Amino acid sequence: MKLLHGVVTRARGHSKVWTTVEHFGEQMRSGKYGHRLTRDQYALPNKTPSSRVDRYSIPHKVWAEIAWAYEDEDHTILSDAFCARQREEALENFDLNVAFFSQIPQSDFEDALAEMLRKNKRLKPITDLRTLDGDQGVYVMVLDDYRQAYIGQASDMRARIKRHWSGTKAFDRLLWGTPQESVLSIDSFRSLDTTRIFAARTTLVDRLEAKLVRTFPEDFTVNRIGGGKPDGLRIVFLEAELKRRQLVPRTGSPSPEVLTPPMPPVVARGTAQDILDEA
């Protein structure tokens, strides 16, 4: 990593330093979320839903029950109450995942990664993403500080990896399941969290990705679903294969008078769009 330059911007009396670094041959700007994943910049509220809930696609009773989560009758603006609850649960999940990562011995992770590379000789180390420009294949992003890896496929591996770095998971989709089981999304990590990259150029992307995800220990990956492109009937039944962490459970249970209202369908569990994004 090489620091190229920094830019100071000012708005309404506040200053913000934007830095640009060279990482795997790419110039990456720090942007709103910085170059590394931090708790302070995680789960920043956004009142715009990631998708629109069709009021005619769900029962009237359910529509009424989730009204608390929106400011308007059409359910197009998330409420302050929802944002507060979502942020609280997302940060709880963040802390549980970080604690989970810290318990993984570095040597165990290294041994598993070395074994995967030994069995899959087509995976080659990448030091410059530009060498993958326009290439179809399967890639492995290694997050050494977290003892985690992400295995993905793309028709253009360079562009896909850069999207992981520059984008972020929508606020209302940070959780996939409960705070005690949701896997932290790869899109929540930032560019400098990726410390190593391996890639294999191939047109048989579904087969290779599925093999790698299936054989690499799931405690060492932030993949939320199995490998291979989900389509057809697999999407319908994919919830059965969704990955859950066995994180430290919350002690006790809320009493009846403080039970929280139901979450909107888009965040109550993974949606079809989540599935496609994670593939």
Secondary structure, 3 states (H helix, E strand, C coil): CEEEEEEEEEECCEEEEEEEEEECCEEEECCCCCCCCCCCCCCCCCCCCCCCCCCCCCCHHHHHHCHHHECCCCCCCECHHHHHHHHHHHHHHHHHHHHHHHCCCHHHHHHHHHHHHHHCCCCEEECCHHHHCCCCEEEEEEEHHHCEEEEEEECCHHHHHHHHHHCCCCHHHCCCCCCCCCCCCHHHCCHHHCCEEEEEECCCHHHHHHHHHHHCCHHHECCCCCCCCCCCHHHHHHHHHCCCCCCCCCCCCCCHHHCCCCCCHHHHCCCHHHHHHHC
